[in-house]
Amino acid sequence: MALRESYVPADTSSPVLETTVGGVLRKVAEEQPHALALVEGLPDPAARRRWSYAELLAESEQVARALRQRFEPGERIAVWAPNIPEWVILEFGAGLAGLVLVTVNPAYQPQELAYVLRQSRTAGIFYLPSVRGNPMEESLEAVRGELPELRESFSFEDWETFKASADPGTELPQVAADDPVQIQYTSGTTGFPKGADLHHRGLTNNARFFAERLRMDENSVYLSPMPLFHTGGCVLAVLGSVQSRGTLVQMVAFEPRLALELAESEGVTHLLGVPTMLIGMLEQPEFAERDLGSVQYVCSGGATVPAELVRRIEGELGVSFSIIYGQTEASPGITLMQPDDAPEDKHGTLGPVMPQTEIKVVDPKSGATLPIGAPGELCARGYGVMTGYFEMREKTAETIDAEGWLHTGDLVSMDERGYTTITGRLKDMIIRGGENIYPREIEEILFTHPAVGDVAVLGLPDPRWGEIVAAFVRDADPASPASDAELHAFLRKRLAPQKTPARWFHLDAFPLTPSGKIQKFVLRENWEKGLYG
C-alpha cells in the first residue's frame, strides 16, 4: 500500500521482548553451552583466545559477583579500553549486576576523561594503563582529584585478581528490562558529547532485530572492527551475535590487512564496518588475493554510505550489502536495508524502518509531517529511544519532544513505500544565496570519480552568497590526483552550477571519530585557523 504522507507506522509483527543484557547470554548458554561465542581477533592465530557460551557466562557471572560486592545496582562504572575480550565480559558482568556501564573512548585526553566521569557521576572505572601511546593511567591520576564520586579503579592488567575476589555466594539482583544499562556518549561529529541513557529493552531488542534482518544464525561468524564504546560494537555486534547464537570475532583495533586475514582464516560470514573501514580494506594490495568466499553479508552505517561503495563491495565480493541507519539515542538502529532489496534501493536509500519503530519526515520549522518526496527532518519513536541525556533535561527536551519523537537532526526524503534517502544534516545544510544545497548529493557524485578516495562537502562563509560550497578531498592515489578543474568539470556534467564547489582542498587524511565518521566541524575549525591555505 502506497503511503500518502511521509509517515510509517510501527511494524508490530515481531514482538518487543522483556529481555536484559545478562539474560540473553544466560538463555543462549543454557541452550548451547559448548558453541563458540567469542574469538579474540589477534594477528597470530595461535594466540587468539576463544570462549564457548558456557565459559563466557561463567566468567561474566564471576565478574558480576565481584562488582556486586563493591557497587550498588544502578551505580555507574566506566570502561576505558580498546576492544579487548575483557571489555565484552565486563559488559555482561555489569548487566548481570544491575550496574550502568559508562563507555569511554580510549583516545580521550585527561580533560575529556574528567568530563565524562564527572558528568556521569561514575563510581568505578576499569582501564588499561596505556593504549597506543596514550598514558591512560597517568591521565586518570591527573584528574582523580576532580572526581569526588569515583571510589575505585581497576587496571585490566589485574583482571584475574579482580575476578578472584568474587565470593561465589554473592547474590545477583533481579534486573528489569527498563532498567538503565549504559551511558553512551555521542561521538563528537558536531561538538562536545552528551551521555545517552540507554536501557536493557532498547539494546537487546534492537540488536536482535538487526541480527534477524541480516539473517544471522548459529552458523554465522561475525567480524566486527567497530569500537566497543560505540553502539555499533557493544550492541549490534556483541548483543546481535549472542542473540543469533553465532560467533563474534572481535578485533582489538581496526587494521585493514588484519580484517582481511581474519575474514579468511575464521570463515567470517557477516562483516560490519563504517565506510572508511571498508574503503581501507578494498584499497589493500592483497585484497584480490584473499579467499573471502565465506563472506555472505556486509553491513555498513555510522556515516552516509556512498552508492559507489555499495556497488564495489557487492561486485567485487559477490555479497549482499545492507545499510543500517541509526543513532546512539535510538539504541541505535532505526532503518536497515533487507538483504534481498533491489540494487537500486541499496544504491540510493537507507531501506525500510526496523520492527517496532515508527518514523516520519517533518518540516524542521513547523513540525508538520511532509508529503512524500519532500526533504525534511527524520523523527523516530519506539521502544529503543533513550531515557534521555543523563542529567541534561534541557538537552533531552531539545531532542525528544512531548509526544516521544526523537528528532534525529538528519535530513531525508521518503518514498511511497517508506524507504528513506538521506540528503544531509540540518547543521550541514548549505544555504547559498537563499537556496538549500545538500552536501550528500555532491559527495555521492564525487565519490564515483576514480581519483577520489573519500570526500566531505560543507559550506564556508561568503560575503556575497552567505555560504559557498567547499569540497575536501582525499585522493585515491596522492601521486596522481585529479586537478580541481577536472573535478569541477566532472560535477558540472551532473549538477547545477550553484552546487559545484567553489573551493577545493586536498587532504592526506580526514579528522575522524574513532568510529570512522568524518568530523566536519573539525574541518571547518581547521579551515578557520588557516590550516588548509
GUVEXTI-480240 format. One record per residue (C-alpha): residue in three letters; chain; x, y, z. Coordinates in steps of 0.25 Angstrom, whole numbers, always signed. Layout:
BEGIN
{atom "ALA" "A" {X Y Z}} ...
END
This chain:
BEGIN
{atom "MET" "A" {+0 +0 +0}} {atom "ALA" "A" {+6 +13 -4}} {atom "LEU" "A" {+8 +24 +6}} {atom "ARG" "A" {+1 +37 +5}} {atom "GLU" "A" {+10 +45 +14}} {atom "SER" "A" {+24 +43 +20}} {atom "TYR" "A" {+20 +34 +32}} {atom "VAL" "A" {+22 +19 +34}} {atom "PRO" "A" {+14 +13 +46}} {atom "ALA" "A" {+22 +2 +54}} {atom "ASP" "A" {+22 -12 +49}} {atom "THR" "A" {+18 -20 +61}} {atom "SER" "A" {+18 -34 +55}} {atom "SER" "A" {+31 -37 +63}} {atom "PRO" "A" {+30 -35 +78}} {atom "VAL" "A" {+38 -26 +87}} {atom "LEU" "A" {+43 -36 +97}} {atom "GLU" "A" {+45 -32 +112}} {atom "THR" "A" {+60 -36 +111}} {atom "THR" "A" {+73 -31 +118}} {atom "VAL" "A" {+87 -31 +114}} {atom "GLY" "A" {+91 -42 +124}} {atom "GLY" "A" {+78 -50 +122}} {atom "VAL" "A" {+80 -52 +107}} {atom "LEU" "A" {+94 -58 +110}} {atom "ARG" "A" {+89 -67 +121}} {atom "LYS" "A" {+78 -72 +111}} {atom "VAL" "A" {+88 -76 +100}} {atom "ALA" "A" {+98 -82 +110}} {atom "GLU" "A" {+87 -91 +115}} {atom "GLU" "A" {+82 -95 +101}} {atom "GLN" "A" {+96 -98 +94}} {atom "PRO" "A" {+107 -97 +105}} {atom "HIS" "A" {+118 -102 +96}} {atom "ALA" "A" {+116 -93 +84}} {atom "LEU" "A" {+127 -84 +81}} {atom "ALA" "A" {+123 -70 +85}} {atom "LEU" "A" {+135 -60 +85}} {atom "VAL" "A" {+149 -60 +78}} {atom "GLU" "A" {+160 -50 +81}} {atom "GLY" "A" {+164 -45 +67}} {atom "LEU" "A" {+179 -44 +69}} {atom "PRO" "A" {+189 -45 +57}} {atom "ASP" "A" {+195 -58 +62}} {atom "PRO" "A" {+184 -69 +60}} {atom "ALA" "A" {+191 -78 +71}} {atom "ALA" "A" {+189 -66 +81}} {atom "ARG" "A" {+175 -64 +79}} {atom "ARG" "A" {+167 -67 +92}} {atom "ARG" "A" {+153 -74 +90}} {atom "TRP" "A" {+141 -75 +99}} {atom "SER" "A" {+129 -84 +98}} {atom "TYR" "A" {+116 -79 +102}} {atom "ALA" "A" {+117 -86 +116}} {atom "GLU" "A" {+131 -80 +118}} {atom "LEU" "A" {+126 -66 +114}} {atom "LEU" "A" {+114 -67 +124}} {atom "ALA" "A" {+123 -73 +135}} {atom "GLU" "A" {+133 -62 +135}} {atom "SER" "A" {+123 -51 +133}} {atom "GLU" "A" {+115 -56 +146}} {atom "GLN" "A" {+128 -57 +153}} {atom "VAL" "A" {+131 -42 +149}} {atom "ALA" "A" {+117 -39 +153}} {atom "ARG" "A" {+119 -44 +167}} {atom "ALA" "A" {+132 -37 +169}} {atom "LEU" "A" {+125 -24 +164}} {atom "ARG" "A" {+113 -26 +173}} {atom "GLN" "A" {+122 -27 +185}} {atom "ARG" "A" {+127 -13 +182}} {atom "PHE" "A" {+115 -5 +176}} {atom "GLU" "A" {+100 -4 +177}} {atom "PRO" "A" {+90 -7 +166}} {atom "GLY" "A" {+88 +6 +158}} {atom "GLU" "A" {+102 +11 +160}} {atom "ARG" "A" {+111 +15 +149}} {atom "ILE" "A" {+124 +8 +145}} {atom "ALA" "A" {+133 +13 +133}} {atom "VAL" "A" {+141 +4 +124}} {atom "TRP" "A" {+153 +11 +117}} {atom "ALA" "A" {+160 +2 +108}} {atom "PRO" "A" {+161 -3 +93}} {atom "ASN" "A" {+153 -15 +88}} {atom "ILE" "A" {+159 -26 +98}} {atom "PRO" "A" {+151 -38 +101}} {atom "GLU" "A" {+150 -33 +116}} {atom "TRP" "A" {+142 -21 +111}} {atom "VAL" "A" {+131 -31 +106}} {atom "ILE" "A" {+132 -39 +119}} {atom "LEU" "A" {+130 -26 +127}} {atom "GLU" "A" {+118 -22 +119}} {atom "PHE" "A" {+111 -35 +122}} {atom "GLY" "A" {+116 -35 +137}} {atom "ALA" "A" {+111 -21 +139}} {atom "GLY" "A" {+98 -24 +133}} {atom "LEU" "A" {+96 -36 +142}} {atom "ALA" "A" {+100 -28 +154}} {atom "GLY" "A" {+90 -17 +151}} {atom "LEU" "A" {+100 -6 +148}} {atom "VAL" "A" {+101 +4 +137}} {atom "LEU" "A" {+113 +3 +128}} {atom "VAL" "A" {+119 +17 +124}} {atom "THR" "A" {+127 +14 +111}} {atom "VAL" "A" {+139 +23 +109}} {atom "ASN" "A" {+147 +26 +97}} {atom "PRO" "A" {+161 +21 +99}} {atom "ALA" "A" {+166 +33 +91}} {atom "TYR" "A" {+161 +42 +101}} {atom "GLN" "A" {+171 +52 +108}} {atom "PRO" "A" {+171 +56 +123}} {atom "GLN" "A" {+160 +67 +122}} {atom "GLU" "A" {+151 +59 +113}} {atom "LEU" "A" {+152 +47 +122}} {atom "ALA" "A" {+149 +56 +134}} {atom "TYR" "A" {+137 +62 +128}} {atom "VAL" "A" {+131 +48 +124}} {atom "LEU" "A" {+134 +42 +138}} {atom "ARG" "A" {+129 +55 +146}} {atom "GLN" "A" {+116 +57 +137}} {atom "SER" "A" {+112 +42 +138}} {atom "ARG" "A" {+116 +42 +153}} {atom "THR" "A" {+124 +29 +151}} {atom "ALA" "A" {+127 +21 +164}} {atom "GLY" "A" {+137 +12 +158}} {atom "ILE" "A" {+146 +10 +145}} {atom "PHE" "A" {+153 -1 +138}} {atom "TYR" "A" {+165 +3 +129}} {atom "LEU" "A" {+177 -1 +122}} {atom "PRO" "A" {+190 +7 +127}} {atom "SER" "A" {+193 +11 +113}} {atom "VAL" "A" {+188 +9 +99}} {atom "ARG" "A" {+195 +13 +86}} {atom "GLY" "A" {+204 +23 +94}} {atom "ASN" "A" {+192 +29 +101}} {atom "PRO" "A" {+197 +29 +116}} {atom "MET" "A" {+183 +26 +122}} {atom "GLU" "A" {+187 +22 +136}} {atom "GLU" "A" {+195 +35 +137}} {atom "SER" "A" {+183 +43 +131}} {atom "LEU" "A" {+173 +36 +142}} {atom "GLU" "A" {+183 +40 +153}} {atom "ALA" "A" {+184 +54 +148}} {atom "VAL" "A" {+169 +57 +149}} {atom "ARG" "A" {+165 +48 +160}} {atom "GLY" "A" {+164 +60 +170}} {atom "GLU" "A" {+153 +66 +161}} {atom "LEU" "A" {+145 +53 +163}} {atom "PRO" "A" {+139 +52 +177}} {atom "GLU" "A" {+129 +41 +173}} {atom "LEU" "A" {+140 +32 +167}} {atom "ARG" "A" {+143 +22 +179}} {atom "GLU" "A" {+150 +10 +172}} {atom "SER" "A" {+159 +8 +159}} {atom "PHE" "A" {+164 -5 +154}} {atom "SER" "A" {+174 -8 +143}} {atom "PHE" "A" {+171 -19 +133}} {atom "GLU" "A" {+185 -24 +136}} {atom "ASP" "A" {+180 -28 +149}} {atom "TRP" "A" {+167 -35 +143}} {atom "GLU" "A" {+170 -49 +149}} {atom "THR" "A" {+172 -43 +163}} {atom "PHE" "A" {+159 -35 +162}} {atom "LYS" "A" {+151 -48 +157}} {atom "ALA" "A" {+157 -56 +168}} {atom "SER" "A" {+152 -46 +178}} {atom "ALA" "A" {+137 -51 +175}} {atom "ASP" "A" {+130 -58 +186}} {atom "PRO" "A" {+122 -70 +180}} {atom "GLY" "A" {+111 -67 +190}} {atom "THR" "A" {+109 -53 +186}} {atom "GLU" "A" {+94 -52 +181}} {atom "LEU" "A" {+92 -44 +168}} {atom "PRO" "A" {+80 -35 +167}} {atom "GLN" "A" {+67 -36 +159}} {atom "VAL" "A" {+69 -27 +147}} {atom "ALA" "A" {+57 -21 +139}} {atom "ALA" "A" {+57 -19 +124}} {atom "ASP" "A" {+54 -4 +126}} {atom "ASP" "A" {+66 -2 +136}} {atom "PRO" "A" {+77 +7 +131}} {atom "VAL" "A" {+89 -1 +126}} {atom "GLN" "A" {+98 +8 +118}} {atom "ILE" "A" {+102 +23 +117}} {atom "GLN" "A" {+108 +24 +103}} {atom "TYR" "A" {+114 +38 +100}} {atom "THR" "A" {+111 +44 +86}} {atom "SER" "A" {+123 +42 +77}} {atom "GLY" "A" {+126 +57 +75}} {atom "THR" "A" {+124 +60 +60}} {atom "THR" "A" {+117 +73 +64}} {atom "GLY" "A" {+123 +77 +77}} {atom "PHE" "A" {+124 +73 +92}} {atom "PRO" "A" {+118 +59 +95}} {atom "LYS" "A" {+105 +57 +103}} {atom "GLY" "A" {+102 +44 +110}} {atom "ALA" "A" {+90 +36 +105}} {atom "ASP" "A" {+84 +28 +116}} {atom "LEU" "A" {+80 +14 +110}} {atom "HIS" "A" {+72 +3 +115}} {atom "HIS" "A" {+73 -12 +114}} {atom "ARG" "A" {+60 -14 +106}} {atom "GLY" "A" {+65 -4 +95}} {atom "LEU" "A" {+79 -10 +94}} {atom "THR" "A" {+75 -25 +94}} {atom "ASN" "A" {+63 -24 +84}} {atom "ASN" "A" {+70 -14 +75}} {atom "ALA" "A" {+82 -24 +73}} {atom "ARG" "A" {+72 -36 +72}} {atom "PHE" "A" {+64 -29 +61}} {atom "PHE" "A" {+77 -25 +54}} {atom "ALA" "A" {+82 -39 +54}} {atom "GLU" "A" {+69 -45 +49}} {atom "ARG" "A" {+69 -36 +37}} {atom "LEU" "A" {+83 -39 +34}} {atom "ARG" "A" {+79 -54 +34}} {atom "MET" "A" {+89 -57 +45}} {atom "ASP" "A" {+88 -71 +52}} {atom "GLU" "A" {+96 -81 +60}} {atom "ASN" "A" {+105 -83 +48}} {atom "SER" "A" {+109 -69 +46}} {atom "VAL" "A" {+123 -63 +49}} {atom "TYR" "A" {+122 -49 +51}} {atom "LEU" "A" {+135 -40 +49}} {atom "SER" "A" {+134 -26 +56}} {atom "PRO" "A" {+144 -16 +56}} {atom "MET" "A" {+135 -6 +62}} {atom "PRO" "A" {+139 +1 +75}} {atom "LEU" "A" {+132 -5 +87}} {atom "PHE" "A" {+130 +8 +93}} {atom "HIS" "A" {+121 +11 +81}} {atom "THR" "A" {+107 +4 +80}} {atom "GLY" "A" {+111 -2 +67}} {atom "GLY" "A" {+121 -10 +75}} {atom "CYS" "A" {+115 -13 +88}} {atom "VAL" "A" {+101 -14 +83}} {atom "LEU" "A" {+99 -18 +69}} {atom "ALA" "A" {+112 -27 +69}} {atom "VAL" "A" {+112 -33 +83}} {atom "LEU" "A" {+97 -34 +86}} {atom "GLY" "A" {+94 -37 +72}} {atom "SER" "A" {+103 -49 +71}} {atom "VAL" "A" {+99 -54 +84}} {atom "GLN" "A" {+84 -54 +81}} {atom "SER" "A" {+87 -61 +68}} {atom "ARG" "A" {+95 -71 +75}} {atom "GLY" "A" {+107 -69 +66}} {atom "THR" "A" {+121 -66 +68}} {atom "LEU" "A" {+127 -52 +69}} {atom "VAL" "A" {+141 -49 +64}} {atom "GLN" "A" {+145 -36 +71}} {atom "MET" "A" {+157 -28 +66}} {atom "VAL" "A" {+165 -21 +77}} {atom "ALA" "A" {+166 -9 +67}} {atom "PHE" "A" {+163 -7 +53}} {atom "GLU" "A" {+174 -11 +43}} {atom "PRO" "A" {+170 -14 +29}} {atom "ARG" "A" {+180 -25 +26}} {atom "LEU" "A" {+177 -32 +39}} {atom "ALA" "A" {+162 -30 +36}} {atom "LEU" "A" {+164 -37 +22}} {atom "GLU" "A" {+173 -48 +29}} {atom "LEU" "A" {+162 -51 +40}} {atom "ALA" "A" {+151 -51 +29}} {atom "GLU" "A" {+158 -62 +22}} {atom "SER" "A" {+164 -70 +34}} {atom "GLU" "A" {+152 -70 +43}} {atom "GLY" "A" {+142 -73 +32}} {atom "VAL" "A" {+134 -60 +34}} {atom "THR" "A" {+120 -59 +28}} {atom "HIS" "A" {+116 -45 +33}} {atom "LEU" "A" {+124 -33 +33}} {atom "LEU" "A" {+121 -19 +39}} {atom "GLY" "A" {+129 -7 +37}} {atom "VAL" "A" {+127 +8 +35}} {atom "PRO" "A" {+130 +13 +20}} {atom "THR" "A" {+144 +17 +23}} {atom "MET" "A" {+148 +3 +29}} {atom "LEU" "A" {+142 -3 +16}} {atom "ILE" "A" {+149 +6 +7}} {atom "GLY" "A" {+162 +3 +15}} {atom "MET" "A" {+160 -12 +12}} {atom "LEU" "A" {+157 -10 -3}} {atom "GLU" "A" {+170 -2 -4}} {atom "GLN" "A" {+179 -13 +1}} {atom "PRO" "A" {+188 -18 -10}} {atom "GLU" "A" {+185 -33 -5}} {atom "PHE" "A" {+170 -31 -5}} {atom "ALA" "A" {+169 -39 -18}} {atom "GLU" "A" {+178 -50 -13}} {atom "ARG" "A" {+169 -53 +0}} {atom "ASP" "A" {+159 -64 -1}} {atom "LEU" "A" {+147 -57 +4}} {atom "GLY" "A" {+137 -67 -1}} {atom "SER" "A" {+131 -70 +13}} {atom "VAL" "A" {+126 -55 +14}} {atom "GLN" "A" {+111 -54 +11}} {atom "TYR" "A" {+107 -41 +16}} {atom "VAL" "A" {+113 -27 +18}} {atom "CYS" "A" {+107 -17 +26}} {atom "SER" "A" {+111 -2 +28}} {atom "GLY" "A" {+106 +10 +35}} {atom "GLY" "A" {+110 +20 +45}} {atom "ALA" "A" {+112 +30 +33}} {atom "THR" "A" {+106 +32 +20}} {atom "VAL" "A" {+110 +21 +11}} {atom "PRO" "A" {+113 +25 -4}} {atom "ALA" "A" {+105 +17 -14}} {atom "GLU" "A" {+118 +14 -22}} {atom "LEU" "A" {+124 +7 -10}} {atom "VAL" "A" {+111 -2 -9}} {atom "ARG" "A" {+114 -5 -24}} {atom "ARG" "A" {+128 -8 -22}} {atom "ILE" "A" {+126 -17 -10}} {atom "GLU" "A" {+115 -25 -16}} {atom "GLY" "A" {+122 -26 -29}} {atom "GLU" "A" {+136 -30 -24}} {atom "LEU" "A" {+132 -39 -13}} {atom "GLY" "A" {+118 -45 -18}} {atom "VAL" "A" {+112 -42 -5}} {atom "SER" "A" {+99 -36 +0}} {atom "PHE" "A" {+101 -21 +5}} {atom "SER" "A" {+92 -15 +15}} {atom "ILE" "A" {+92 -1 +21}} {atom "ILE" "A" {+88 +2 +35}} {atom "TYR" "A" {+84 +16 +39}} {atom "GLY" "A" {+82 +20 +53}} {atom "GLN" "A" {+87 +28 +65}} {atom "THR" "A" {+92 +25 +79}} {atom "GLU" "A" {+80 +31 +84}} {atom "ALA" "A" {+71 +20 +77}} {atom "SER" "A" {+79 +8 +83}} {atom "PRO" "A" {+84 +10 +71}} {atom "GLY" "A" {+77 +5 +59}} {atom "ILE" "A" {+65 +12 +52}} {atom "THR" "A" {+65 +7 +38}} {atom "LEU" "A" {+72 -5 +32}} {atom "MET" "A" {+73 -10 +17}} {atom "GLN" "A" {+68 -24 +15}} {atom "PRO" "A" {+78 -33 +8}} {atom "ASP" "A" {+69 -36 -4}} {atom "ASP" "A" {+65 -22 -6}} {atom "ALA" "A" {+66 -17 -21}} {atom "PRO" "A" {+80 -12 -25}} {atom "GLU" "A" {+74 +2 -28}} {atom "ASP" "A" {+69 +3 -13}} {atom "LYS" "A" {+83 -2 -8}} {atom "HIS" "A" {+90 +9 -16}} {atom "GLY" "A" {+81 +20 -13}} {atom "THR" "A" {+73 +18 +0}} {atom "LEU" "A" {+74 +15 +15}} {atom "GLY" "A" {+64 +4 +13}} {atom "PRO" "A" {+51 +1 +22}} {atom "VAL" "A" {+49 +4 +36}} {atom "MET" "A" {+53 -7 +46}} {atom "PRO" "A" {+42 -14 +54}} {atom "GLN" "A" {+34 -7 +65}} {atom "THR" "A" {+39 +7 +61}} {atom "GLU" "A" {+31 +18 +54}} {atom "ILE" "A" {+37 +29 +46}} {atom "LYS" "A" {+32 +42 +40}} {atom "VAL" "A" {+39 +53 +32}} {atom "VAL" "A" {+35 +67 +37}} {atom "ASP" "A" {+37 +81 +33}} {atom "PRO" "A" {+48 +86 +43}} {atom "LYS" "A" {+42 +99 +46}} {atom "SER" "A" {+27 +96 +47}} {atom "GLY" "A" {+28 +81 +51}} {atom "ALA" "A" {+17 +77 +41}} {atom "THR" "A" {+18 +63 +34}} {atom "LEU" "A" {+23 +66 +20}} {atom "PRO" "A" {+17 +60 +7}} {atom "ILE" "A" {+24 +48 +0}} {atom "GLY" "A" {+37 +52 -6}} {atom "ALA" "A" {+39 +65 +1}} {atom "PRO" "A" {+52 +67 +9}} {atom "GLY" "A" {+51 +69 +24}} {atom "GLU" "A" {+56 +64 +37}} {atom "LEU" "A" {+55 +50 +41}} {atom "CYS" "A" {+48 +46 +54}} {atom "ALA" "A" {+46 +33 +61}} {atom "ARG" "A" {+38 +27 +72}} {atom "GLY" "A" {+38 +14 +79}} {atom "TYR" "A" {+44 +4 +89}} {atom "GLY" "A" {+58 +8 +86}} {atom "VAL" "A" {+58 +23 +89}} {atom "MET" "A" {+67 +26 +100}} {atom "THR" "A" {+62 +30 +114}} {atom "GLY" "A" {+69 +43 +112}} {atom "TYR" "A" {+82 +50 +113}} {atom "PHE" "A" {+88 +47 +126}} {atom "GLU" "A" {+84 +59 +136}} {atom "MET" "A" {+82 +68 +124}} {atom "ARG" "A" {+67 +71 +124}} {atom "GLU" "A" {+68 +83 +114}} {atom "LYS" "A" {+77 +76 +104}} {atom "THR" "A" {+67 +64 +105}} {atom "ALA" "A" {+55 +73 +103}} {atom "GLU" "A" {+62 +78 +90}} {atom "THR" "A" {+64 +64 +85}} {atom "ILE" "A" {+51 +57 +89}} {atom "ASP" "A" {+38 +64 +88}} {atom "ALA" "A" {+26 +63 +97}} {atom "GLU" "A" {+20 +52 +88}} {atom "GLY" "A" {+32 +44 +90}} {atom "TRP" "A" {+38 +46 +76}} {atom "LEU" "A" {+53 +46 +75}} {atom "HIS" "A" {+58 +57 +66}} {atom "THR" "A" {+70 +52 +58}} {atom "GLY" "A" {+75 +65 +52}} {atom "ASP" "A" {+77 +57 +39}} {atom "LEU" "A" {+70 +62 +26}} {atom "VAL" "A" {+63 +51 +18}} {atom "SER" "A" {+53 +49 +7}} {atom "MET" "A" {+43 +37 +8}} {atom "ASP" "A" {+37 +30 -4}} {atom "GLU" "A" {+23 +24 -5}} {atom "ARG" "A" {+28 +10 +1}} {atom "GLY" "A" {+34 +17 +14}} {atom "TYR" "A" {+48 +16 +9}} {atom "THR" "A" {+57 +28 +12}} {atom "THR" "A" {+68 +35 +5}} {atom "ILE" "A" {+78 +43 +13}} {atom "THR" "A" {+81 +57 +8}} {atom "GLY" "A" {+89 +63 +19}} {atom "ARG" "A" {+90 +68 +33}} {atom "LEU" "A" {+81 +80 +38}} {atom "LYS" "A" {+94 +86 +43}} {atom "ASP" "A" {+102 +83 +30}} {atom "MET" "A" {+92 +88 +20}} {atom "ILE" "A" {+98 +99 +12}} {atom "ILE" "A" {+89 +112 +9}} {atom "ARG" "A" {+95 +119 -3}} {atom "GLY" "A" {+88 +131 -7}} {atom "GLY" "A" {+75 +126 +0}} {atom "GLU" "A" {+76 +113 -7}} {atom "ASN" "A" {+77 +100 +1}} {atom "ILE" "A" {+88 +91 -4}} {atom "TYR" "A" {+90 +77 +2}} {atom "PRO" "A" {+105 +72 +3}} {atom "ARG" "A" {+101 +58 +2}} {atom "GLU" "A" {+97 +59 -13}} {atom "ILE" "A" {+110 +65 -17}} {atom "GLU" "A" {+118 +55 -9}} {atom "GLU" "A" {+111 +43 -15}} {atom "ILE" "A" {+115 +48 -29}} {atom "LEU" "A" {+129 +52 -26}} {atom "PHE" "A" {+131 +38 -19}} {atom "THR" "A" {+129 +32 -33}} {atom "HIS" "A" {+141 +39 -39}} {atom "PRO" "A" {+153 +29 -39}} {atom "ALA" "A" {+163 +39 -33}} {atom "VAL" "A" {+155 +42 -21}} {atom "GLY" "A" {+157 +33 -9}} {atom "ASP" "A" {+148 +40 +0}} {atom "VAL" "A" {+141 +53 +1}} {atom "ALA" "A" {+134 +63 +10}} {atom "VAL" "A" {+126 +75 +5}} {atom "LEU" "A" {+122 +87 +14}} {atom "GLY" "A" {+118 +101 +14}} {atom "LEU" "A" {+128 +112 +16}} {atom "PRO" "A" {+124 +127 +19}} {atom "ASP" "A" {+124 +137 +7}} {atom "PRO" "A" {+121 +152 +8}} {atom "ARG" "A" {+112 +151 -5}} {atom "TRP" "A" {+105 +138 -5}} {atom "GLY" "A" {+105 +135 +10}} {atom "GLU" "A" {+111 +122 +8}} {atom "ILE" "A" {+119 +115 -3}} {atom "VAL" "A" {+121 +100 -6}} {atom "ALA" "A" {+135 +95 -2}} {atom "ALA" "A" {+140 +81 -5}} {atom "PHE" "A" {+150 +74 +4}} {atom "VAL" "A" {+156 +62 -4}} {atom "ARG" "A" {+165 +51 +0}} {atom "ASP" "A" {+172 +46 -13}} {atom "ALA" "A" {+171 +31 -16}} {atom "ASP" "A" {+186 +32 -21}} {atom "PRO" "A" {+193 +44 -16}} {atom "ALA" "A" {+204 +42 -27}} {atom "SER" "A" {+193 +45 -38}} {atom "PRO" "A" {+182 +53 -32}} {atom "ALA" "A" {+171 +59 -41}} {atom "SER" "A" {+172 +74 -43}} {atom "ASP" "A" {+162 +83 -37}} {atom "ALA" "A" {+158 +87 -52}} {atom "GLU" "A" {+156 +72 -55}} {atom "LEU" "A" {+147 +70 -43}} {atom "HIS" "A" {+139 +83 -46}} {atom "ALA" "A" {+136 +79 -60}} {atom "PHE" "A" {+132 +65 -55}} {atom "LEU" "A" {+122 +71 -46}} {atom "ARG" "A" {+117 +81 -56}} {atom "LYS" "A" {+112 +70 -65}} {atom "ARG" "A" {+104 +64 -54}} {atom "LEU" "A" {+99 +76 -45}} {atom "ALA" "A" {+94 +90 -46}} {atom "PRO" "A" {+105 +101 -45}} {atom "GLN" "A" {+101 +106 -31}} {atom "LYS" "A" {+104 +92 -26}} {atom "THR" "A" {+118 +91 -31}} {atom "PRO" "A" {+129 +94 -21}} {atom "ALA" "A" {+135 +108 -22}} {atom "ARG" "A" {+147 +104 -13}} {atom "TRP" "A" {+155 +91 -13}} {atom "PHE" "A" {+164 +85 -3}} {atom "HIS" "A" {+173 +72 -4}} {atom "LEU" "A" {+176 +65 +9}} {atom "ASP" "A" {+185 +54 +13}} {atom "ALA" "A" {+175 +49 +23}} {atom "PHE" "A" {+161 +53 +29}} {atom "PRO" "A" {+159 +56 +44}} {atom "LEU" "A" {+151 +44 +49}} {atom "THR" "A" {+143 +40 +61}} {atom "PRO" "A" {+149 +26 +66}} {atom "SER" "A" {+136 +20 +60}} {atom "GLY" "A" {+140 +25 +46}} {atom "LYS" "A" {+131 +37 +44}} {atom "ILE" "A" {+137 +50 +37}} {atom "GLN" "A" {+137 +61 +47}} {atom "LYS" "A" {+132 +73 +38}} {atom "PHE" "A" {+133 +83 +50}} {atom "VAL" "A" {+148 +80 +51}} {atom "LEU" "A" {+150 +82 +36}} {atom "ARG" "A" {+143 +96 +38}} {atom "GLU" "A" {+151 +99 +50}} {atom "ASN" "A" {+164 +96 +43}} {atom "TRP" "A" {+160 +104 +31}} {atom "GLU" "A" {+157 +116 +40}} {atom "LYS" "A" {+170 +114 +46}} {atom "GLY" "A" {+177 +115 +32}} {atom "LEU" "A" {+182 +101 +33}} {atom "TYR" "A" {+177 +98 +18}} {atom "GLY" "A" {+182 +110 +12}} 
END
